[in-house]
Amino acid sequence: MKNLIVLILIFGLACSQQYQTKYFDQLVDHIGFETGDKTFKQKYLIKDDYYRYDKGPILFYCGNEAPVDFSFGGAGFMHTTLAQELNALVVFMEHRYFGESQPFGTEKESFKKGNNKYLTSFQAINDYAKFLVWFKKSLGCGDDECPVVAFGASYGGMLSAWIRMKFPEIIDVSLASSAPIFLYENREGIDETLFYKIVTDTYEQNGCNTQIHRAMNILTDLINSPVPSFLFKIQNKKILNEINEGMKTCKPITDQDNLDVLRSYIDQAYSYMSMFNYPQEGHFVSKMPAWPANYSCTPFEAINDKSTISQLFQAVKKSVDVYYDFEEQKECTNFNTGSTGEINTSAYEILTCADIVQPIHPNGVTDMFYDQPWDKDSYQQYCQETFGLTPNYDYVLNFYGGKNDEEMKQFTRIIFSNGLLDPWQSGSPTKYISDDLPIINMYAAAHCSDLRLPQNGDVESVIQARIQEEKYIKQWIQEKLPTEYFTKKSQI
């Protein structure tokens, strides 16, 4: 199985705002007949602190691969700043198969082979569309009233774009933050290795990519060694001891399989710190400092080409612990427990074995990692054996559209925002397509920076991005609002 770099937004901000928790009776299947009219309770949150006028706008968050309460904490610009500015009603909906929204009652039952086939992006956007039709009616809103603005972060950003592309009669505007909607095999000109090059660029700018690459090469040479397993430990005793000593492993590594796991553990830390390279302290697996990727290069300042393998891996341990254990609470490195915080990676793996198949991989030449070509056969075998699913590489772009820029020009009123430190820009719209699909690139900004609650230390590009986003949203929803809505609001 390939390393799983989950499409997520870090939600480390404390959130004191209150919301109401409710549940909607949602169909298990929107297209088939096997489950009939079977429904499940889909969780959603409502925040109406700033909702002042009947027929006002609805700000709708497309739940992504996390419990919805977790998602709420990372979208303060939407649920506080914009909600107050627009006097809007805020709704967050949980994605099916995450958190409490389990179509078959429990995670265990929902994830079973056969039951898990209803976890797709198609089912998710239909959940949101069905809910919004009902919700607007419950508010007494007509089709030309109560404009809906869809928001989403990362995978949720893709959903917010796709729901506008498929249901423009329901969604009036979408803001898709850090949304790699092009990162699929059948996108013209896609570079599947660019993600890891962008990760590497961050560490190169901070002067430690060479030593990280050296450590990766040591691990890769051992992993690829043709020596029979019964001789491997004996022939490589000295270097294995140095790696174990440097990484302070809880259980000594003695074989190639565990070296591969350790390499993935290191890979994951550097990839996520690159994504979450925010200018403020945060919390994901553990507390992280401001600019964590930059900070993680500090341990390599004393390392050079003459440093021992043990010294090199001591620096690697201190470096990746910026992500795993910044507060130094762990006595040793348990590399079998790489973490993605509140994200349910089992559910997300099901998605990636269905239609969200993004074949990113390093090559060890343009990046600081190692050569690992995407192996479609082994990935398909893994998905079939583990989940009973066969990856559909071409589904997303064939169904939603976007195989090239010309195809994208049929769509309108979707704002795409990208942090230029974020490796997911590798599959996101970053260049001009049309006036109706504005693209906002944020210099020195990380993953979904614009959706976070504005705070001290935000870089200027993020501040300006939020101003632009608000301008577009106001412009495009005005036609469905009462006459002089914004004028009236300014007089309150």
Sequence and secondary structure as in RCSB ss.txt:
>XXXX:A:sequence
MKNLIVLILIFGLACSQQYQTKYFDQLVDHIGFETGDKTFKQKYLIKDDYYRYDKGPILFYCGNEAPVDFSFGGA
GFMHTTLAQELNALVVFMEHRYFGESQPFGTEKESFKKGNNKYLTSFQAINDYAKFLVWFKKSLGCGDDECPVVA
FGASYGGMLSAWIRMKFPEIIDVSLASSAPIFLYENREGIDETLFYKIVTDTYEQNGCNTQIHRAMNILTDLINS
PVPSFLFKIQNKKILNEINEGMKTCKPITDQDNLDVLRSYIDQAYSYMSMFNYPQEGHFVSKMPAWPANYSCTPF
EAINDKSTISQLFQAVKKSVDVYYDFEEQKECTNFNTGSTGEINTSAYEILTCADIVQPIHPNGVTDMFYDQPWD
KDSYQQYCQETFGLTPNYDYVLNFYGGKNDEEMKQFTRIIFSNGLLDPWQSGSPTKYISDDLPIINMYAAAHCSD
LRLPQNGDVESVIQARIQEEKYIKQWIQEKLPTEYFTKKSQI
>XXXX:A:secstr
            S      EEEEEEEES SS STTTT EEEEEEEEE TT  STT  EEEEE  SS HHHHHTT 
HIIIIIIHHHHT EEEEE  TTSTT  TTSSHHHHTSTTTGGG SHHHHHHHHHHHHHHHHHHTT  TTSS EEE
EEETHHHHHHHHHHHH TTT SEEEEET  TT STTSTT  TTHHHHHHHHHHHHTT HHHHHHHHHHHHHHHT 
 S HHHHHHHTHHHHHHHHHHHTBSS   SHHHHHHHHHHHHHHHHHHHHT  SS EESSSEE SSHHHHTTGGG
GG  TTS HHHHHHHHHHHHHHHH TT   SSB GGG   TT  HHHHHHHHTTT       BSSSSSS B    
HHHHHHHHHHHHS    TTHHHHHH  SSHHHHTT  SEEEEEETT GGGGGS  S   TTS EEEETT  TTGG
GS   TT  HHHHHHHHHHHHHHHHHHGGGS TTHHHHHHT 
